[in-house]
């Protein structure tokens, strides 16, 4: 009986030891799995932080690229750019602090998600602004081209108008195809006698017929006469100047005629204060800023 009791007590000890070992194994297994879960969680959080930091760098790069291609930003876009960059810096500081709680990590994720939305909208606004600027530049260039074309057209019209005006002015100027000059001396009784020698000549009569011209101004026209002696020098009379053929000239004599558009013959008398010399003389008549006609006469 005593041996049976001893066996029973030994058996109970064995069961107790087995239970203790099982309990220790269970505890160790629990602690092992908890440690693995904790390590895995730390690894996961670390990976998520790295991904968020990478996302922030990408967002910052996108902002820089958008700004570099947009030129000068508007006040509104510049404020948004500063705001987004400040938010990126804030999130980066938060991620660099070390370990994050699950709540802090979730908030960081949400902040980065919202930041992605704002950066996308911001870059979209810049692209829209670039397109609007390109359209405005095209309109400006088109307007410049139009203005240039209008100016060119105006210049062409001005030149055409000037040319037409010159032609009309030239067409309206009085012309003559007949100029006849005769020399005269004055007798003691006051009568005139035609001569052909230089010595007795005291005056000349220049007769000219003005052609019909319906577009010429009707009324008084100034007539300027230049007389060149045999040496080609201008014979000075009144000594005034006038402009003809875009040139300022000195005249020998000036008078005026009345013209009504129809052909008519006029005569100019001119007395020389000095003696005439033998040779050939040239008489040129001018009217309305142009040469009207010319003729010659000779004295022996």
VENBEL-V95187 format. One record per backbone hydrogen bond with DSSP energy under -0.5 kcal/mol. CO is the residue of the C=O (numbers start at 0). NH is the residue of the N-H. E is the energy in kcal/mol with one decimal. If there is no record, write none. Layout:
co;nh;e
CO;NH;E
CO;NH;E
This chain:
co;nh;e
0;4;-1.8
1;5;-1.8
2;6;-2.1
3;7;-1.8
4;8;-1.9
5;9;-2.1
6;10;-2.2
7;11;-1.8
8;12;-1.8
9;13;-2.1
10;14;-2.1
11;15;-2.1
12;16;-2.6
13;17;-2.4
14;18;-2.3
15;19;-2.4
16;20;-2.7
17;21;-2.6
18;22;-2.4
19;23;-2.7
20;24;-2.8
21;25;-2.6
22;26;-2.5
23;27;-2.9
24;28;-2.5
25;29;-2.5
26;30;-2.9
27;31;-2.5
28;32;-2.6
29;33;-2.5
30;34;-2.3
31;35;-2.3
32;36;-2.4
33;37;-2.6
34;38;-3.0
35;39;-2.9
36;40;-2.5
37;41;-2.5
38;42;-2.6
39;43;-2.8
40;44;-2.9
41;45;-2.5
42;46;-2.6
43;47;-2.4
44;48;-2.4
45;49;-2.3
46;50;-2.4
47;51;-2.5
48;52;-2.8
49;53;-2.5
50;54;-2.3
51;55;-2.4
52;56;-2.1
53;57;-2.2
54;58;-2.5
55;59;-2.5
56;60;-2.4
57;61;-2.4
58;62;-2.2
59;63;-2.3
60;64;-2.6
61;65;-2.5
62;66;-2.4
63;67;-2.3
64;68;-1.3
65;69;-0.7
66;69;-0.5
66;70;-0.7
73;77;-2.6
74;78;-2.0
75;79;-2.0
76;80;-2.5
77;81;-2.3
78;82;-2.2
79;83;-2.5
80;84;-2.3
81;85;-2.1
82;86;-2.0
83;87;-2.3
84;88;-2.2
85;89;-2.2
86;90;-2.4
87;91;-2.4
88;92;-2.1
89;93;-2.0
90;94;-2.3
91;95;-1.5
93;96;-0.9
94;97;-0.6
100;104;-2.7
101;105;-2.2
102;106;-2.4
103;107;-2.4
104;108;-2.4
105;109;-2.2
106;110;-2.8
107;111;-2.5
108;112;-2.4
109;113;-2.5
110;114;-2.4
111;115;-2.6
112;116;-1.7
113;117;-2.4
114;118;-2.9
115;119;-2.4
116;120;-2.4
117;121;-2.7
118;122;-2.9
119;123;-1.9
120;124;-2.4
121;125;-2.1
122;126;-2.4
123;127;-2.3
124;128;-2.4
125;129;-2.8
126;130;-2.3
127;131;-2.4
128;132;-2.8
129;133;-2.7
130;134;-2.5
131;135;-2.7
132;136;-2.9
133;137;-2.5
134;138;-2.6
135;139;-3.0
136;140;-3.0
137;141;-2.6
138;142;-2.7
139;143;-3.0
140;144;-2.7
141;145;-2.6
142;146;-3.3
143;147;-3.0
144;148;-2.7
145;149;-2.9
146;150;-2.9
147;151;-2.8
148;152;-2.9
149;153;-3.0
150;154;-3.0
151;155;-2.8
152;156;-3.0
153;157;-2.7
154;158;-2.9
155;159;-2.9
156;160;-2.9
157;161;-3.0
158;162;-3.0
159;163;-2.9
160;164;-3.2
161;165;-2.8
162;166;-2.5
163;167;-3.1
164;168;-3.3
165;169;-2.9
166;170;-2.9
167;171;-2.1
168;172;-0.8
169;172;-0.6
174;210;-3.3
177;208;-1.4
179;206;-3.2
181;204;-2.6
182;194;-2.0
183;201;-2.8
183;202;-2.0
184;186;-0.6
184;192;-2.6
186;189;-1.9
190;186;-3.3
192;184;-2.8
194;182;-0.6
195;299;-2.6
196;200;-0.6
197;275;-0.6
200;275;-0.5
201;271;-2.0
202;183;-2.7
203;205;-0.5
203;269;-2.5
204;181;-1.9
204;206;-0.7
205;267;-2.7
206;179;-3.1
207;209;-0.6
207;265;-3.3
208;176;-0.6
208;177;-0.6
209;263;-1.5
212;215;-0.9
218;258;-2.8
220;256;-2.2
221;287;-0.5
222;254;-2.5
223;285;-2.4
224;251;-2.5
224;252;-2.1
225;283;-2.7
226;234;-3.2
227;281;-1.9
228;231;-2.6
232;228;-2.9
233;235;-0.7
239;250;-2.3
241;248;-3.4
243;246;-1.0
246;243;-2.7
246;248;-0.5
248;241;-2.6
250;236;-0.5
250;238;-0.8
251;237;-1.7
252;224;-3.2
254;222;-2.9
256;220;-2.5
256;258;-0.5
258;218;-2.9
260;212;-2.1
263;209;-3.1
265;207;-2.8
267;205;-3.0
269;203;-2.5
278;298;-2.4
280;296;-1.9
281;227;-2.7
282;294;-2.5
283;225;-2.6
284;291;-2.8
284;292;-1.5
285;223;-2.2
286;289;-1.4
288;244;-2.9
289;286;-2.4
291;175;-2.3
292;284;-3.3
294;282;-3.4
296;280;-3.7
298;278;-2.8
